[in-house]
């Protein structure tokens, strides 16, 4: 029986480098068994529920509130731990030993103010056991559990903790009450080094994509954007990056020039990478006002 090979299309009017890359890819594919070619394809990201931003005045009826952990989003599919982009996490076998064979949605977290350490450990292919012992998987939902969030939360509380898996923690949840209480809780959390709060509607089914059934609460506006280009600087910043051309997930493009250190301007975030920025409301044209760079987001690069 003849095995079929994957089809490749020659790029129209290719440059010499791109044509060489295409020829190399086609040659490699012709030498590999189809099973290996398929295995090399990246997996689709897990169908995660994503948060919108809370705005003052929104009703808090039927919401649960918890801390927003400054970590890396993780998804346990029952046998593997994966990231938001679909990559499998190279965690030690002992880290996930004893975990329930059910899908769990949560945050890989090393503690308040330790985002960089968390990213470094989670994305490493050879992180030390000592580094992984600092990580907790903070579980806040059971995607495959039937029913609304009230029912899924009850099931989560029955499922966890697991005595033999101390790194697996159910996120504490409490009922949201008033806007004043929410603001007071936010201020206490931020003063203590926390990033913010999360609101989860009790009557909500688990659904992929962004929804107001899940809200993030912070003391500032914040969003994510992908780097499209480096724009040259002028004056004091001549000869290095002056600003980045970035694009948010909803397609808004703008120049991001504030919040960078001199070192970051010398070695700016790579084109294609993701970053977090803060801003103060929107302009009349819908673009972020007074946007400032906060940090890179290598956990979103995929």
C-alpha positions in Angstrom: 0.0 0.0 0.0 1.3 3.4 -1.0 1.5 6.0 1.8 0.3 9.5 0.9 2.5 12.4 1.7 1.2 15.8 3.0 0.6 18.3 0.2 2.8 21.5 0.1 2.0 24.6 -1.9 4.8 26.6 -3.5 4.7 30.2 -2.1 3.8 32.7 -4.8 6.7 34.8 -5.9 8.9 33.5 -3.1 12.1 35.2 -2.0 15.2 33.0 -2.2 15.3 32.4 1.7 11.5 31.6 1.8 11.9 29.2 -1.2 14.8 27.5 0.5 12.8 27.1 3.7 9.9 25.6 1.7 12.2 23.2 -0.2 13.8 22.1 3.1 10.4 21.5 4.7 9.1 19.6 1.7 12.2 17.4 1.6 12.0 16.7 5.3 8.3 15.8 5.1 9.1 13.4 2.1 11.5 11.5 4.3 9.3 11.2 7.4 6.5 8.7 7.9 3.1 10.4 7.8 2.5 9.5 11.4 5.5 11.6 12.5 4.5 14.5 10.2 1.1 14.6 11.9 2.6 14.3 15.4 4.8 17.4 14.6 1.7 19.6 14.1 0.9 21.8 17.1 -2.1 20.8 19.2 -5.1 23.0 19.3 -5.3 25.1 22.5 -7.7 23.8 25.2 -11.2 25.4 25.0 -10.7 27.7 28.0 -13.2 30.2 29.5 -11.7 33.7 29.4 -12.5 36.7 31.4 -13.8 40.1 30.5 -13.0 43.2 32.7 -15.3 44.3 35.5 -16.6 47.8 35.3 -18.0 49.8 38.3 -21.8 49.6 38.3 -22.0 46.1 37.0 -24.4 43.9 39.0 -22.7 41.5 41.5 -25.8 39.4 41.9 -25.1 35.6 41.6 -21.3 36.1 41.5 -18.6 34.3 43.5 -15.3 36.2 44.2 -11.8 34.9 44.6 -8.2 36.1 44.3 -6.7 36.6 40.8 -3.5 34.7 40.9 -0.5 36.1 39.1 0.6 32.9 37.5 0.3 30.9 34.3 -3.0 29.5 33.1 -3.0 25.7 33.1 -5.4 23.0 32.0 -5.3 19.4 33.2 -7.1 17.2 30.7 -7.1 14.2 32.9 -3.7 12.9 31.9 -1.6 15.9 30.8 -1.0 19.4 32.0 -1.2 21.9 29.2 -0.8 25.7 28.8 -3.3 28.1 27.3 -1.6 27.9 23.9 -1.8 24.1 23.8 1.7 23.2 24.8 2.3 20.3 27.1 4.0 21.2 30.4 7.2 19.3 31.2 6.4 18.9 34.8 8.1 16.1 36.9 6.0 12.9 37.1 5.7 13.3 40.9 4.1 16.8 40.5 1.0 15.4 38.8 1.0 12.0 40.6 -2.3 11.2 42.2 -4.2 14.0 40.3 -7.9 13.1 39.5 -8.5 11.8 36.0 -10.9 14.6 35.3 -10.3 18.0 33.4 -9.4 20.8 35.8 -8.9 24.5 34.9 -6.6 26.6 37.0 -3.5 28.7 37.5 0.1 27.5 38.0 1.3 29.8 40.7 4.5 30.2 42.9 3.1 32.9 45.1 2.4 36.6 45.0 4.9 38.7 43.1 6.6 35.7 41.6 5.3 35.7 38.1 8.7 35.6 36.4 9.8 32.6 38.5 6.5 30.8 37.7 6.9 31.4 33.9 10.6 30.3 34.0 9.8 27.0 35.8 6.6 26.1 33.9 8.0 26.8 30.4 11.4 25.1 31.1 12.1 21.6 29.7 14.6 20.9 32.5 13.5 22.8 35.6 14.8 21.6 38.9 12.6 19.6 41.3 13.3 22.4 43.8 11.7 24.9 41.5 8.6 22.8 40.9 8.1 22.3 44.6 7.4 26.0 44.8 4.5 25.7 42.2 0.9 25.1 43.1 -1.9 24.4 40.7 -4.7 26.6 41.9 -7.9 25.0 40.5 -11.0 27.2 40.0 -13.2 25.1 37.7 -14.1 21.7 36.4 -14.8 22.2 32.7 -16.3 18.7 32.0 -18.5 18.7 35.1 -22.2 19.0 34.2 -24.2 21.9 35.5 -23.6 25.6 36.3 -20.7 27.0 38.3 -22.5 26.5 41.6 -22.7 22.8 40.9 -19.2 22.6 39.5 -17.8 24.5 42.6 -19.6 22.0 44.9 -18.0 19.1 42.9 -14.6 20.8 43.1 -14.8 21.1 46.9 -15.7 17.4 47.1 -12.8 16.5 44.8 -10.0 18.5 46.5 -7.8 18.3 48.4 -6.1 15.1 47.5 -3.8 14.0 50.4 -1.1 12.6 48.1 -1.1 15.7 45.9 -0.3 18.7 48.1 0.5 20.9 45.0 -3.2 20.6 43.9 -5.3 23.4 45.6 -8.9 24.4 45.2 -9.2 28.2 44.9 -11.1 29.6 47.9 -14.4 31.2 46.8 -16.9 33.4 48.6 -20.1 35.1 47.6 -19.8 38.6 46.3 -22.0 41.1 48.1 -21.8 44.8 47.5 -19.6 47.1 45.3 -18.2 48.6 48.5 -17.2 45.2 49.9 -15.7 44.2 46.6 -13.6 47.4 46.5 -12.4 46.9 50.1 -11.4 43.3 49.3 -9.6 44.4 46.2 -7.6 47.0 48.2 -6.6 44.5 50.9 -5.6 42.0 48.2 -3.5 44.5 46.3 -1.9 45.9 49.5 -0.9 42.3 50.3 0.9 41.9 47.0 -2.0 40.3 45.1 -2.9 41.1 41.5 -6.6 41.5 41.8 -9.9 39.5 42.0 -12.0 37.3 39.8 -15.8 37.1 39.7 -17.5 34.0 38.5 -21.3 33.9 37.8 -22.9 31.1 39.8 -25.5 30.3 37.1 -23.0 30.1 34.2 -22.2 27.0 32.2 -18.6 26.4 31.3 -18.1 27.8 27.8 -14.9 28.6 25.8 -14.1 32.2 24.8 -14.6 35.5 26.6 -17.7 36.1 28.6 -19.1 38.4 31.3 -19.8 35.2 33.2 -16.1 35.5 34.2 -14.8 38.9 35.2 -11.3 40.2 36.3 -11.3 43.0 38.9 -8.2 45.2 39.1 -7.3 48.7 40.4 -6.2 49.7 36.9 -7.1 49.0 33.3 -4.9 46.3 31.8 -4.9 44.3 28.5 -2.6 42.1 26.4 -1.2 42.9 22.9 1.0 41.3 20.3 4.2 43.1 19.0 3.9 43.9 15.3 7.0 46.1 14.8 9.8 48.1 16.4 9.6 51.9 15.8 12.8 53.8 15.9 13.4 56.3 18.7 14.3 60.0 18.5 16.2 62.4 20.7 17.4 60.6 23.8 16.2 57.3 22.4 17.9 57.7 18.9 19.5 54.5 17.8 17.2 52.3 19.7 13.6 51.4 20.1 11.3 54.4 20.6 8.0 52.6 20.6 6.3 49.3 19.6 3.5 48.9 17.1 1.1 46.5 18.9 -2.2 44.9 18.3 -4.8 43.8 20.9 -6.8 40.6 20.5 -9.8 42.6 19.2 -7.7 44.1 16.4 -6.9 47.6 17.8 -3.5 48.8 16.7 -1.5 51.6 18.4 1.9 52.7 19.4 3.1 51.7 22.8 6.0 53.9 23.9 5.8 54.3 27.7 7.0 52.1 30.6 10.2 50.8 29.0 13.5 50.8 30.7 16.7 51.8 28.8 17.7 48.1 28.8 14.3 47.1 27.3 14.7 49.8 24.6 18.1 48.4 23.7 16.7 44.9 23.5 13.0 45.3 22.8 10.4 42.5 22.9 10.6 40.4 19.8 8.1 40.8 17.0 5.3 38.3 17.5 5.7 38.2 21.3 2.9 39.1 23.7 2.9 41.7 26.4 0.8 43.2 29.1 0.1 47.0 29.2 -1.8 49.3 31.5 -3.9 52.2 30.5 -6.3 54.8 31.8 -9.6 54.5 29.9 -10.1 54.8 26.1 -9.8 57.7 23.7 -12.7 58.9 21.6 -11.4 56.6 18.9 -11.4 53.6 21.2 -7.7 53.3 21.7 -6.0 52.8 25.2 -5.2 56.2 26.8 -1.8 56.6 28.5 -0.7 53.1 27.7 2.4 51.8 29.4 4.3 48.6 29.1 4.2 46.3 32.1 5.9 43.0 31.2 6.4 40.3 28.6 3.9 37.4 28.5 5.9 34.4 27.3 3.0 32.2 28.5 0.9 33.6 25.7 3.5 33.5 22.9 2.1 30.4 21.3 
